[in-house]
Amino acid sequence: MVRAVEEYLKPDVVRQIARLDLRAKFIVQGFLQGLHASPYHGFSVEFSEHRKYTPGDDPKDIDWLVYAKTDKPYIKKFEAETNITGYLLIDTSRSMDFTYRQQFTKLDYSISLAAALCWLMVHQQDPCGLMVFDDRIRLSLPARSKRSQIAEVLSLLTRVQPSGVTDIAKSLIQAGAMLRHRSLLMVFSDLLADPEPIRDALNRLRHRGHDVILFHVLDEAEERFPYKGMVELTDPEADAKLVIDADAARSEYLESIRAFRESYQRSCFQAGIDYVPIDTSMQFDRALTGYLASRRTRF
């Protein structure tokens, strides 16, 4: 434990955590500003029950009629406030360590978006946990709603390094076996593996009562194929190389990637899974808007 704390307090790690925390806050702030002018502003909620007032709650939300009867402060609790336990599941395999010309790799992008969602969940008093995987779960952090959880998640994320080969299906099944209660699972991956086992694993999670958000994160180049002439492509997980004529292959590739996305979109829709296609050129708040918009269409 002391060793872990010492690692957290190293100046370079502290700077990384600070940057990631600021980025998370910036992403959420950008989303909230956009939400104010969006069709979701003023989204209605239904009254559910009362809960005890806790420090940090807005005194304006106190039900003074209940206070007059009980001499204790209670907050009106709405359906939108009901707690749900969330887990961030991040693919850290070698294929996620790629960027063509963007500032962030697919893993960097996923980590930043995950950090923002953790920040948002904890500030809504929702427990949030973390799992990182390649061919299996490598690290996990139990879900908690304490403010200190944000620092714990950020500390772990700043030390994540891409490595290993991908076994997304096995990792999802393992994650499901580790969870005892219904949870919201937010999965970040490029999904560059055999789709059928992945779909089966996602369906198993849904059948066990979990809600699933699938963030399909691709690099801009994987989405648009900007290459020209003869290029050498590398599979980082298989250490395989392939030389192709990019101009001749472009049309077929773009059709394949479109079909790849649409196939996941269809299967996720059928399973009741929220599918959020992302490429690394998208602004973070736009990606977050897609996430929360998809949640609100289901509740």
C-alpha positions in Angstrom: 0.0 0.0 0.0 2.8 2.4 0.9 4.5 1.7 -2.4 1.3 2.5 -4.3 1.0 5.8 -2.4 4.6 6.7 -3.2 3.9 6.0 -6.9 0.9 8.3 -6.8 2.9 11.1 -5.3 5.7 11.1 -7.9 5.7 14.5 -9.5 5.2 13.2 -13.0 2.3 11.0 -11.9 0.7 13.9 -10.0 1.0 16.1 -13.1 -0.7 13.4 -15.2 -3.5 13.0 -12.7 -4.0 16.8 -12.6 -4.2 17.0 -16.4 -6.6 14.1 -16.6 -8.8 15.5 -13.8 -8.9 18.9 -15.6 -9.7 17.3 -18.9 -12.5 15.3 -17.3 -14.0 18.4 -15.8 -13.6 20.2 -19.1 -15.4 17.4 -21.0 -18.3 17.4 -18.6 -18.5 21.2 -18.6 -18.6 21.3 -22.3 -21.3 18.6 -22.4 -23.5 20.5 -19.8 -23.2 23.8 -21.8 -24.3 22.0 -24.9 -27.1 20.2 -23.1 -28.5 23.6 -21.9 -29.4 24.5 -25.5 -30.3 21.0 -26.6 -33.7 19.2 -26.8 -32.8 17.5 -23.5 -32.8 20.7 -21.5 -35.7 20.6 -19.0 -35.9 16.8 -19.3 -38.7 15.8 -17.0 -38.3 13.5 -14.0 -40.8 11.8 -11.8 -40.9 12.0 -8.0 -39.8 8.7 -6.4 -39.2 9.1 -2.7 -37.4 11.1 0.0 -33.9 10.6 1.3 -32.0 12.2 4.2 -30.3 15.5 3.6 -26.5 15.1 3.3 -23.8 17.9 3.3 -23.4 19.1 -0.2 -27.1 18.8 -1.2 -28.8 22.0 -2.3 -30.9 23.3 0.6 -33.5 24.4 -2.0 -34.3 20.7 -2.5 -35.4 20.2 1.1 -39.0 19.2 1.5 -40.0 21.7 4.3 -43.4 20.1 4.8 -41.7 16.8 5.8 -39.2 18.8 7.9 -42.1 20.5 9.8 -43.5 17.0 10.6 -40.3 15.2 11.5 -37.9 18.0 12.5 -35.4 16.3 10.2 -34.3 17.6 6.7 -35.2 15.3 3.8 -34.6 15.8 0.1 -37.1 14.9 -2.6 -35.6 12.1 -4.6 -36.6 11.8 -8.3 -36.3 8.9 -10.7 -33.4 10.6 -12.4 -31.5 10.5 -9.1 -31.9 6.8 -8.4 -28.5 5.4 -7.9 -27.0 2.9 -10.4 -23.7 1.2 -10.1 -21.4 1.8 -13.1 -18.3 0.1 -14.2 -15.9 1.4 -16.9 -14.4 -1.5 -18.9 -11.4 -0.3 -21.0 -9.6 -2.3 -23.7 -5.9 -1.8 -23.2 -4.6 -4.2 -25.8 -1.9 -3.1 -28.2 -4.3 -2.3 -31.0 -5.7 0.6 -28.9 -2.2 2.2 -29.0 -2.7 3.8 -32.4 -3.2 7.3 -33.8 -2.7 8.5 -37.3 -2.6 12.3 -36.8 -4.8 13.0 -33.7 -3.4 14.1 -30.4 -4.7 11.0 -28.6 -4.5 7.3 -29.4 -7.6 5.2 -29.2 -6.6 4.3 -25.6 -5.9 7.9 -24.6 -9.3 9.0 -26.0 -11.1 6.1 -24.2 -9.3 7.0 -20.9 -10.2 10.6 -21.2 -13.9 9.9 -21.9 -14.0 7.3 -19.1 -12.5 9.7 -16.6 -15.2 12.3 -17.5 -17.9 9.7 -17.0 -16.5 8.7 -13.7 -16.3 12.3 -12.6 -19.9 12.8 -13.7 -21.2 9.6 -12.0 -19.5 10.3 -8.7 -20.7 13.9 -8.6 -24.2 12.4 -9.0 -23.5 10.1 -6.1 -23.5 7.1 -8.3 -20.9 4.4 -7.5 -18.4 4.0 -10.2 -15.8 1.2 -10.6 -13.1 0.3 -13.2 -11.8 -2.7 -15.0 -9.1 -2.8 -17.7 -8.5 -5.8 -19.9 -6.7 -7.2 -22.9 -7.1 -11.0 -23.1 -8.4 -11.0 -19.6 -9.2 -8.5 -16.7 -5.8 -7.1 -15.6 -6.9 -4.5 -13.1 -10.1 -3.8 -11.3 -11.4 -1.2 -8.8 -14.6 -1.8 -6.9 -17.4 0.7 -7.4 -17.7 3.5 -4.9 -19.5 6.8 -4.8 -17.1 8.7 -2.5 -15.4 11.7 -4.0 -12.0 10.1 -3.3 -13.0 7.4 -5.9 -12.3 9.9 -8.7 -8.7 10.2 -7.5 -8.4 6.4 -7.3 -9.7 5.9 -10.8 -7.6 8.7 -12.3 -4.5 7.4 -10.5 -5.0 3.9 -12.0 -5.8 5.2 -15.5 -2.7 7.4 -15.6 -0.6 4.2 -15.2 -2.3 2.1 -17.8 -0.1 1.0 -20.6 -1.3 -0.7 -23.8 -0.1 -4.3 -24.0 -1.2 -7.8 -24.9 -3.5 -9.3 -27.4 -7.3 -8.8 -27.4 -9.8 -11.3 -26.1 -12.8 -9.0 -25.6 -15.4 -11.8 -25.3 -13.4 -13.6 -22.6 -12.9 -10.4 -20.7 -16.5 -9.4 -20.8 -17.6 -12.9 -19.5 -15.0 -12.6 -16.8 -16.3 -9.1 -15.8 -19.8 -10.4 -15.7 -18.8 -13.2 -13.3 -17.2 -10.7 -11.0 -20.4 -8.6 -10.6 -23.0 -9.7 -8.1 -25.5 -6.9 -8.7 -27.1 -5.4 -11.8 -24.8 -2.7 -13.1 -24.3 -0.2 -15.9 -21.3 -1.4 -17.9 -19.6 1.1 -20.1 -17.3 -0.7 -22.5 -14.5 1.1 -24.5 -12.9 -0.9 -27.3 -12.0 -0.8 -31.0 -13.7 -4.3 -31.2 -11.0 -5.5 -33.6 -11.6 -9.2 -33.1 -14.1 -11.9 -34.2 -17.5 -10.2 -33.7 -19.6 -13.3 -33.0 -18.0 -14.2 -29.6 -18.2 -10.5 -28.6 -21.9 -10.3 -29.5 -22.5 -13.5 -27.5 -20.7 -12.1 -24.5 -22.6 -8.8 -24.7 -25.9 -10.7 -24.9 -24.9 -12.7 -21.8 -24.4 -9.5 -19.9 -27.8 -8.3 -20.9 -29.5 -11.6 -20.0 -28.0 -11.2 -16.5 -29.7 -7.9 -16.1 -26.8 -5.5 -16.8 -27.2 -2.4 -18.8 -24.5 -2.0 -21.4 -23.1 1.0 -23.3 -20.7 0.0 -26.0 -18.3 2.8 -27.0 -16.9 1.6 -30.3 -13.7 3.7 -30.6 -11.8 3.8 -33.9 -9.0 6.1 -35.0 -9.9 8.7 -37.6 -7.7 6.8 -40.1 -9.5 3.5 -39.5 -12.8 5.3 -40.1 -11.8 7.3 -43.3 -8.7 5.5 -44.7 -6.7 8.6 -45.8 -3.8 6.6 -47.1 -2.5 7.0 -50.7 -0.2 4.9 -52.9 1.6 1.8 -51.6 1.4 1.6 -47.8 2.6 -0.9 -45.3 -0.1 -1.8 -42.7 0.8 -3.4 -39.4 -1.2 -5.6 -37.0 0.3 -4.7 -33.7 -1.2 -7.7 -31.9 -0.1 -10.3 -34.4 3.1 -8.5 -35.5 2.0 -9.0 -39.1 2.6 -6.6 -41.9 0.8 -6.2 -45.2 1.7 -4.0 -48.2 -1.3 -2.8 -50.2 -2.2 -0.3 -52.9 -4.3 2.1 -50.8 -6.0 3.8 -53.8 -7.2 0.4 -55.1 -8.3 -0.8 -51.7 -10.0 2.3 -50.4 -13.5 1.6 -51.8 -13.6 -1.9 -50.5 -12.2 -0.9 -47.1 -14.7 1.9 -46.6 -17.6 -0.5 -47.4 -16.2 -3.0 -45.0 -15.8 -0.5 -42.1 -19.4 0.7 -42.8 -20.7 -2.8 -42.7 -18.6 -3.5 -39.5 -20.2 -0.5 -37.7 -23.7 -1.2 -38.9 -23.5 -4.9 -37.9 -22.7 -3.9 -34.3 -25.4 -1.2 -34.4 -28.1 -3.8 -35.4 -27.0 -6.5 -33.0 -26.8 -4.0 -30.1 -30.2 -2.6 -30.9 -31.7 -6.1 -30.9 -30.1 -6.8 -27.5 -31.1 -3.6 -25.9 -27.5 -2.3 -25.8 -26.6 1.3 -26.4 -24.1 1.5 -29.3 -22.0 4.7 -29.5 -19.7 4.8 -32.6 -16.8 7.1 -32.0 -13.7 8.1 -33.9 -10.8 10.0 -32.3 -11.4 13.2 -34.3 -14.7 13.7 -32.4 -14.9 16.3 -29.7 -15.2 14.7 -26.3 -18.4 16.5 -25.3 -20.0 15.4 -28.5 -19.2 11.8 -27.7 -20.5 12.3 -24.2 -23.7 13.8 -25.5 -24.2 10.7 -27.6 -23.8 8.6 -24.5 -26.3 10.4 -22.4 -28.7 10.9 -25.2 -28.7 7.2 -25.8 -29.4 6.6 -22.1 -32.4 9.0 -22.1 -34.0 7.3 -25.0 -34.2 4.2 -22.9 -35.6 5.5 -19.6 
